[in-house]
């Protein structure tokens, strides 16, 4: 059943009758003509398609699979595009998020996080019962987590089969076993726990990323060596109980370094899986910088393209050198970097122009962006009330979570499709 848009959805024309999401492309809306209200988050179709193909080719050339992190977008339409492009499955951070994937046709799910709370285990049990073909893997990193799962089983009388991955962590960083001995002891416990299967090993290297090539290469290589060491030790003790062993890592910043050693060094069937999520829409600041470093290491001219922008309108120019835009913290990410003004257009223009180099967004309120500019510059370089401003973002995760839908546009700003967002 398709989502129905209506006046309660930000970015949807409030005077129009409700409309099915699948019918958005047929409306022939044109963004630069003002057919939709601003602020408006948009996805560029051509960049999205480029990124899908680029990442799939990256994995194919290295004999790897990808289960992109679905928490980035929480968009079933984008999951389907990723699966159609060849993704092995979709990753999530919570059981709640995994439910969205399962209800929308995802058959293989990695919950790249610990599952241990009774309500989450109840929800996971219901999900697996409702979708018999679904395979869900989640992370284990402590005896305390195993005890919580045992207590849940006892309280429910549950014999639910759980498939899990040992997580290796990094000192001072996120979750995961801190040393080899702890992880191996945990793997042995899982082996002797009824209705629980150890299916592989997982880690997350993103916290190591600095864009210093020597630092990143050294630290990621050490982490991946630990991962391989644990995987080989588990195989030697016959601790894996699955038709194939999964080895998974890979955020969106230094996935190329992980990919060098993600193929498991095992005698039995095994699969290396990247979990990058932000690659799909990329961004104009944080991941753009990181992918420039990836390109340098791989000697590539072109990597990923930014596909996500937020369009706002100049609503006031109250003093020299300052313009206020109709977007704020409720509309665009600001946790890593402020948005970057990219282009401008008058309402009704057929094309956009780049913004002058002296335009900078320097602050955000809930509903306003502070665009500073050089008041001594020629008047034709000043923002004007009613003018449209397209801004690039940093960190797509925290832009997606501010919207319930986004139109997809072509290069002429025609709306050709739409996606839903389900945070």
C-alpha angles and dihedrals in degrees: 000000000000123000116257116220120211142157091293090069114089109236095028117112103259095210095058129092117254114285134198113245091233090060097055095096091055092060091074092219117180116208098204091052091059097248088144128045124251141273091055131169112214136185120216109226098206094051091046092053091046091053093048092053095041095054094042090053090047090056095041093053090055098042092248135131129220131221098180117213107259094196088079095069109006085206121139091197091058092045089056091050090052093048091047088052090056108273112162091218142315128271126218138182100222142025088246090059092044089056089062091053095047092048089054101051104273107147101183121046133178113197097204092203142062118284114198112122115108096234090052092048089048090052092046091051091051091048093052091047093050093048109037093181093054120111117198125185123188136181130262123191109156147040088235090061090050090051091051090052090048091052090050091051092050093049093049100033085233126173093178112153110236123196114204144178126216110238120218113204139195123242111262093008134086133316126315142092110299098211143027096248093053092048094047092049089052091049090054091051091051089051090058096042113100117239093013125106127193106220104171150311131285139191139167120222100178094103089065095060116117104144087242099126097207093047096045095045094048097047096042091048090054092049093048091048088056089049093052092045092055093045092052091047092051091050092049090056092042092239096144115092106184139091089254137011119241122214111186138177138122133119122191101270110057102010091134090067092049091048091062091072107018096106104098115243094223140129094224128067110290140171132207113213129191117205102196111152110170092059091085097070098008115189145241101251125016102031093031088062091046093049091050085061091047089052091051092051093047095038092237126153094201131033125151129348128220108251103170125078137161117220120205137168131239103249101173142009098193099166139008112291097013133095127173119220127205096244133081146154091313091060111034140033119265104158094100105017139351118258119271122228108235110167144000135209139171115242106271096025117140093218141018133243128214116257121250114267091245093065111104133166103222105170145012134211124187092279106007138070120204109224111190122197140169106274090197092060119103113287092246087065093056121099114251129211109262094023118134119235123193115207133195119222139219118223110013094208092072095045095051092054091062095062138059095201139006131201118232114224138196125224091278092054093252112149105240102166143345141226132210124229119207113190 
